Amino acid sequence: MTDELTTARPRVRVALVGIGAWGRNLARNYAQLPDAELCWICDTDPGRLAEAARHFPDAVCTTDYGQVLADPQLDAVVIAASAQAHFTLGRRALLAGKDVFIEKPLVLEVADGEELVRLAAERARVLMVGHLLEYHPVVLRLRDMIRAGELGRVLYVYSQRVNLGTVRQDENALWSLAPHDISSILFMLDQVPTDVSARGQCYVQRGIEDVVFMNMNFADRAMAHIHVSWLDPHKVRRITVVGSKRMAVFDDAEGTEKLRIYDKGATVGEECNTFAETVGLRFGDIRIPHIKSAEPLRLECQHFVDCVRSRAQPVSDGQDGLRVVRILAAAQRSLKSNGDPVTVDLVPAPRVAA
Ligand SMILES: NC(=O)c1ccc[n+]([C@@H]2O[C@H](COP(=O)([O-])OP(=O)(O)OC[C@H]3O[C@@H](n4cnc5c(N)ncnc54)[C@H](O)[C@@H]3O)[C@@H](O)[C@H]2O)c1
């Protein structure tokens, strides 16, 4: 009955802007979602459009963004163009009265993010950012475990997002890769950092950092360390959470066993005679919880379509995108001052139900 009702409603009409390496994945998902219709594909590169037309024959392909926005039947614009173009494309779409999804990073300047958030609020438009890991079933499970206290107090988190490529020209490795780590760590910890620091180096291109080591400190003494690089021999996509009771490792490069929970920890006794008695190390079992697999991108696209229909605020809304941009901008300032800590003054996300 529910399915019949759902499919009886008009489908959300979507335009994709930017059909490059990642845009193709978005196009595939929107073309497959039963309650969405991929109507337009827009790209400034005619070669890419010609290829898109072969794969998505039902969509109209154009280099003219104005033509897309002039379509009165169009509900939403999905932007997966290069990061430099996000602000202008997103702003035009909001001004044209469309709901908007923008890939990460939302924008490259804090002021631009503020403007998009303001425009979306003024015009009651949905604004969502592609913080993909906030839709990843393993990240959702980890957040639930942290909220339920299963790991104890989170002491520190570290992540690695490294491999060889994709080398970008209009953003550095920090802005390209770290939005995933920052957004998922804030999401799992339900906290915002108090200060940020980062060090990195430009080896391949002048003035564009290829490798960055970034830190975030939280008010409760938790720390997060993020290592991002597109100049590395290994492909690693891993986040480790060390809690006072248990430890967890999310390895997204694993096929099915992506989450491991280690029943390991250290306890400090009181009134003991020797050091060995004072610090007790616990080496317990390792558990691999079963997590129903689902493509995070599919879940993310479905969530955008649902929000367009219901007018609900997305989990990764414009404020979430802006929060991450503020942290990236603070980390960028720290990079330029060789790692000096930069204070950030952020409003935490409202706590949504698990
Ligand atoms: N969520 C994720 O996991 C993920 C992964 C990869 C990339 N991304 C993001 O997706 C976006 C695109 O990345 P990509 O790897 O596909 O880059 P890409 O360079 O392969 O593709 C970008 C496409 O946008 C087009 N384009 C650029 N400016 C445009 C404009 N003004 N109007 C229309 N088209 C324009 C280019 O011609 C190109 O075809 C970036 O923001 C990137 O950060 C997200």
The ligand as an SDF file (V2000), in Angstrom:
LIG
                    3D

 44 48  0  0  0  0  0  0  0  0999 V2000
   31.3040   12.5170   -2.0230 N   0  0  0  0  0  0  0  0  0  0  0  0
   32.4090   11.9670   -2.4840 C   0  0  0  0  0  0  0  0  0  0  0  0
   32.8590   10.9290   -2.0180 O   0  0  0  0  0  0  0  0  0  0  0  0
   33.1190   12.6340   -3.6420 C   0  0  0  0  0  0  0  0  0  0  0  0
   34.0880   11.9290   -4.3530 C   0  0  0  0  0  0  0  0  0  0  0  0
   34.7200   12.5660   -5.4040 C   0  0  0  0  0  0  0  0  0  0  0  0
   34.4170   13.8930   -5.7150 C   0  0  0  0  0  0  0  0  0  0  0  0
   33.4880   14.5420   -4.9940 N   0  0  0  0  0  0  0  0  0  0  0  0
   33.1670   15.9550   -5.2950 C   0  0  0  0  0  0  0  0  0  0  0  0
   32.4390   16.0180   -6.5110 O   0  0  0  0  0  0  0  0  0  0  0  0
   32.7950   17.1910   -7.2340 C   0  0  0  0  0  0  0  0  0  0  0  0
   33.2880   16.7970   -8.6200 C   0  0  0  0  0  0  0  0  0  0  0  0
   34.4220   15.9750   -8.4960 O   0  0  0  0  0  0  0  0  0  0  0  0
   34.9110   15.0640   -9.7210 P   0  0  0  0  0  0  0  0  0  0  0  0
   35.9530   14.1720   -9.1770 O   0  0  0  0  0  0  0  0  0  0  0  0
   33.7560   14.4820  -10.4170 O   0  0  0  0  0  0  0  0  0  0  0  0
   35.6190   16.1920  -10.6340 O   0  0  0  0  0  0  0  0  0  0  0  0
   35.7870   16.1410  -12.2070 P   0  0  0  0  0  0  0  0  0  0  0  0
   36.7950   17.1950  -12.5250 O   0  0  0  0  0  0  0  0  0  0  0  0
   36.0110   14.7420  -12.6840 O   0  0  0  0  0  0  0  0  0  0  0  0
   34.3630   16.5820  -12.7810 O   0  0  0  0  0  0  0  0  0  0  0  0
   33.8660   17.8880  -12.6300 C   0  0  0  0  0  0  0  0  0  0  0  0
   32.9410   18.1480  -13.8230 C   0  0  0  0  0  0  0  0  0  0  0  0
   32.2960   19.4230  -13.6230 O   0  0  0  0  0  0  0  0  0  0  0  0
   32.3200   20.1170  -14.8610 C   0  0  0  0  0  0  0  0  0  0  0  0
   32.2190   21.5500  -14.5500 N   0  0  0  0  0  0  0  0  0  0  0  0
   33.1490   22.3570  -13.9830 C   0  0  0  0  0  0  0  0  0  0  0  0
   32.6590   23.5980  -13.8460 N   0  0  0  0  0  0  0  0  0  0  0  0
   31.3890   23.5690  -14.3270 C   0  0  0  0  0  0  0  0  0  0  0  0
   30.3680   24.5480  -14.4520 C   0  0  0  0  0  0  0  0  0  0  0  0
   30.5610   25.8120  -14.0590 N   0  0  0  0  0  0  0  0  0  0  0  0
   29.1860   24.1680  -14.9920 N   0  0  0  0  0  0  0  0  0  0  0  0
   28.9760   22.9000  -15.4050 C   0  0  0  0  0  0  0  0  0  0  0  0
   29.9180   21.9290  -15.3170 N   0  0  0  0  0  0  0  0  0  0  0  0
   31.1110   22.2700  -14.7820 C   0  0  0  0  0  0  0  0  0  0  0  0
   33.6250   19.7270  -15.5330 C   0  0  0  0  0  0  0  0  0  0  0  0
   33.5830   19.9290  -16.9400 O   0  0  0  0  0  0  0  0  0  0  0  0
   33.6810   18.2360  -15.1720 C   0  0  0  0  0  0  0  0  0  0  0  0
   33.0400   17.4320  -16.1260 O   0  0  0  0  0  0  0  0  0  0  0  0
   33.8540   17.9250   -6.3920 C   0  0  0  0  0  0  0  0  0  0  0  0
   33.2100   18.8630   -5.6130 O   0  0  0  0  0  0  0  0  0  0  0  0
   34.3950   16.8140   -5.4950 C   0  0  0  0  0  0  0  0  0  0  0  0
   34.8970   17.3120   -4.2790 O   0  0  0  0  0  0  0  0  0  0  0  0
   32.8200   13.9500   -3.9870 C   0  0  0  0  0  0  0  0  0  0  0  0
  1  2  1  0
  2  3  2  0
  2  4  1  0
  4  5  1  0
  4 44  2  0
  5  6  2  0
  6  7  1  0
  7  8  2  0
  8  9  1  0
  8 44  1  0
  9 10  1  0
  9 42  1  0
 10 11  1  0
 11 12  1  0
 11 40  1  0
 12 13  1  0
 13 14  1  0
 14 15  2  0
 14 16  1  0
 14 17  1  0
 17 18  1  0
 18 19  2  0
 18 20  1  0
 18 21  1  0
 21 22  1  0
 22 23  1  0
 23 24  1  0
 23 38  1  0
 24 25  1  0
 25 26  1  0
 25 36  1  0
 26 27  1  0
 26 35  1  0
 27 28  2  0
 28 29  1  0
 29 30  1  0
 29 35  2  0
 30 31  1  0
 30 32  2  0
 32 33  1  0
 33 34  2  0
 34 35  1  0
 36 37  1  0
 36 38  1  0
 38 39  1  0
 40 41  1  0
 40 42  1  0
 42 43  1  0
M  CHG  2   8   1  16  -1
M  END
$$$$
